[in-house]
Amino acid sequence: MRHWLRVSLHLCISLTYVLCTEASNEHFHEKLSLRSLRDGKVASTFTFTTVLNGVEPRHPETLGSKDASQHYNVFPLALGQVLREYGVTELHLSMNAGKWNYEQWGYPDELSAGTGAELWVWMGEGGPLSIEQRWDGLRNALSGLFCASLATMDEQRTTSPSMTFIPEGALPIWNRPHLLRHASLPSEHVCTENLTPFLKLLPCKSFSGIASLLNPHRLFDSDWHGMGIHVLWHPDKGVEIRLAFQSVSDPLRVSRSKRRGMCLSLKPTQSSSTKSPQDWSFRSLFNRQIDRQCPVARTSTIEVALPVNEAYSLEPSPSTVELNVARFYMTNESVPLDINFRWPAEFTYPVNPPSQSLVPLSVQRTLRGSSQAHGQVSVHLRNHLDESVQAMYLETMPWLVLFYLHTLQIKLDDAPRDDLISNISYIPSILHSRPTTLQALITVPPKATIRLTMDVTKAFLRYTEHPPDAQRGWDLPPAVIVPLVNGTLRGPAQPSLGSRIYTPILLVDLATPDFSMPYNVIIFTCTVLAFLFGTIFNLLTRKFVIVRLTLNPGCTVHDL
Amino acid sequence: MERLRRLIRRPTTDPNVARLQRRAALVRFIYNHIWIVRTLLFIGGYVWMLAIPSPELGRGTYIDENALQPAQVNTYWSWGEVHSADKYLAKLEELRDQNASSAARAEFIATEFMQLGIAAATQKYEFTLSDGSSAGANAYAISPSPRTAGNEAMVISASWLSRTGDGDGTLNLRGVATVLALADFFKQYSLWAKDIIYVISDGYMEGMQAWLSAYHETTQTNLRMESLAISSGTIWTAINIDYPGHSFSHLGIFHEGLNGRLPNQDLINSFEHISKYTGGVPVLLYDHGEPGDINALRSDFPWLPNWLQEAIHDQIHLKTYFYRAKNILRHVSCQARGRASGVHGLFHQFRIDAFTVFALPAQGPHGFHALGRIVESFFRTTNNLLERLHASFFFYIFASSTHFLKVGSFLPSAVLISVAMMFGGLKHWTDAAWHLDHLVAVADHKDGSSVGNTNQEKWIRRRRPVLNALGIMISTHALGSLLFLLATSSWWQMNNQQTFYLLFPVVLASPLIALTVRPTPPSVAPLATLLKALNLCFASTVISTTTVLNFSLAAVLAVLLGIPLSIASPSRSLPIKIGKYSCYVIAAFGWMVLTPAETSNAFWNWDILGVWFAPFVCLVYAPLMLQAGIVCLLPS
């Protein structure tokens, strides 16, 4: 009887929920795509898309007046309020941990793969509040919403590289133009305190549906993980919000350490000696399976990329298979669902690098020089294709590192080739306030490596400007390279531009005082001051007179 | 009260006059007894130097950086990993038996890394030396750590040649095998916060120098190398593993870097801690045994008489003193020459804290099992670092692996000597300005009154023309640099013997021109006094500046220059002049003849590694000695 009551209650609630969502033009879609990578790792991408049909971003002119009340069923209210409060048209926030390995893993599904936090926003101009005020408020609001230090991305880190970060959706045509604000915070550590607010934005939280696989214990044990919040507007659809979580896990490492019982978070489970360590399943990747479906999701899809020319087995059998992608539609599948992917062959690491590269360009960026005053930024760009590639190169460098643009050199096989760089746009930094923006168009000849170098000086900071753990140095944001598409490369949303490639971040050593010794410093400073004061005071107050001296016996002038 | 004050007060009416007179009297007293002050300073300095090994001056080591937390983790390195290290060793021994070339070895090692799933590459390099060239190939691998930005890195390295006999050809196969097995083992941890770089460098020092230069993209004129195909972030710490024997009894620590640089002490202290508590392996400073063995004492100090050796052995304090003295002497001999005591020494120039772990060859009881666990735990410790090692000391002298001296307890010894020399120089400078007119004094002597004669003495001020003295000094330094340029040129290397016999006498005899200098009139200060004054002041400045850069070098300079420069004086007879001069010349340039191996080694270190010792000796030390020699040649 009691059981029957509970079931009917559930049914009731679900039904009202579904009816509500149907009625309110809010659609929620969830998708998980998984693919095995060259080095035996597995990349998984969770995408949760909510579309608010027929809604336009708030016009900045209306910011002073009272906004229409917001009633959402599945659209996250917390985020919606922030977006409307600051009149945001398009927003991209990503918080990643780790270095995305483009050579081995190809492009990520969500392109923002730079280490640390990155926020870029397109906002319409005009209205009672200036862009800067709204950008400032937005950062602080998001900072609170996601428990991240986004508020520190102040004007010292804000740039506007609109050639590289073009909008993914459309911008409404208002009487004033839209402007870009971009900032990145490479030293932001991303962990479970950021995931919890992320999960709260989902209609089913992590209780049911695909989101139930988001197990922090396993996600934060992966090789790379990143979460992204993307808000865009399509004129035909409305406002779309896409919450994405990506991770790269290493079944080989996990199975090995499981066997040894080395991971504290894992209990050694079944003996895996008979199993190829490259195999994965929801259990092995996330230590969970999908027990319930999310009732409000319109579509709930799991995509598994299938290997080409290799044996594999996939369990249970997918709903559809097309073009090397197996799809599972949750509505067709029985719960609990645990997808098992098996490789019959034992995995061996490729000894020779594979001939076909997954990205057109590979980038290596280093900061040379162990001095605390000077250095040199050096970027190596290698073209893997048989045709020359044009790429947009962007540096958004905090003022801590000052570029000397006249020392910019581009070399091909140690021979200077200034013709390979063009369209340089440069906004120099201002000490203690504005970062540098450097954008340039670079041409890389086929199958060649070019080297770009530029001398830099490292700024001398005020002692209050040093961060905690000052001896660590400062993290510098990644450079962004966008290879321009010439027909063969994948362009995600725009036909004119390829996908962004983020370089690894850098660590710079600045001259750092010894903060652990204030006592010595105080003593030393006081001594110097007392000495100076004493000498000058003495000279000022002394009366100079002539003394007639009769020498004592035995005393000579020499002795004086 | 008033009476009391009157008693204390001097009877002089004007207090200012009294004060000036008091001051004059004091200055006169110090001036007349400056030799006592100087002698005391010299004695104080040298006694302090002798006291450096004494246990009272040092203190026990301690961990300063809280983040390190050494020996606080469970280690998982087990016999399975030892087996994999053994397998790697077998493969490496096969390579050795095949007499594989550098390139083949590097290729093999890089392939092994790649089979572990770690990105690896090789790097070929070639040094062009004045007497030929030296080429080789390094293998390295970079393991990106999960969820890290890849802007910090730790290095674990092993050179192909062991440091035994300064790279005399003993192979470091077990060290290389340890690194390979550790690479496999470290991969299964997900907790690394920094990238781990594995470097198997070719040769002894050359390979690592080429690798580090390529990593930091520095250029060196005599080095051609491939740039690195893969790269990581800023390296903070590095450990170099040297395991030449079959088993080991102790782990020895070598920490001196190029040009006297030392790693942060925390690094070594944590290793010592971990080795003791996690690995159960005793740690030594360098590769010689602990005190307690009479035979060790006999072999270390063979010049001590037998009864004294036994007496020392019986006295625990003396025994400790001599053990520490031996450690400190090794440290000084290494640091003073600016030489790295192992491959780790090359890291310091790029602000990387590094040291070498030397597995002391013995019949047992330790092997891969202990070493692996210790290095694992050590890497977990350095992995904890949130910032660069900065809390502990960079200026220190290790007396033993658990005792060290802070800078304040050894630095003043050399400074005292340099102060004594400065006083000497200033005394000579003042003396040069005054000339006692003897005629007056002699006339007074005739009166027979012993009280009044000094009263009648007349001091005459005289000129101190420094240009000549400075000219001599500059020309000696020019001579030194000429010698240095000659010695580093390829022409010298080709015609070593002939040049030597041709040039040396010319170079050494040229200062004999000083014999032709005429005595100066009484109204002008003699050149010898001026030269000596400037020479002493300059030498003193050099020593006191060097103390804060490289204490060992400063101490050696203080010993070599302190008294010899102070006692240089002109004399009347020619044979004594020549005799004195030859003594100084031998002290200045004798090393070229007496220790040819050492000399060529110093020049090699300058050529390849940029060690400043050879130019320093040629440009600073030898000219200073030569100036003292010239003082002896000049007329008084």
Interface residues (C-beta under 8 A of the other chain):
Chain A: D39 G40 A97 G98 K99 N101 T115 G116 P186 F220 D221 S222 D223 W224 H225 D250 L252 R253 R256 S257 R260 M262 C263 T348 Y349 P350 V351 Q364 T366 R368 G369 S370 Q376 S378 D469 A470 Q471 R472 G473 D475 P504 I505 L506 L507 D509 D514 S516 V545 V547 R548 L549 T550 L551 N552 P553 G554 C555 T556 V557 H558 D559 L560
Chain B: D14 N16 V17 L20 Q21 A24 A25 V27 R28 Y31 Y76 T111 M114 Q115 L116 G117 P144 P146 R147 T148 A149 G150 N151 E152 K187 Q188 Y189 S190 H216 E217 T218 I230 S231 G233 T234 Q349 F350 R351 L386 E387 R388 H390 A391 W434 T454 N455 E457 W459
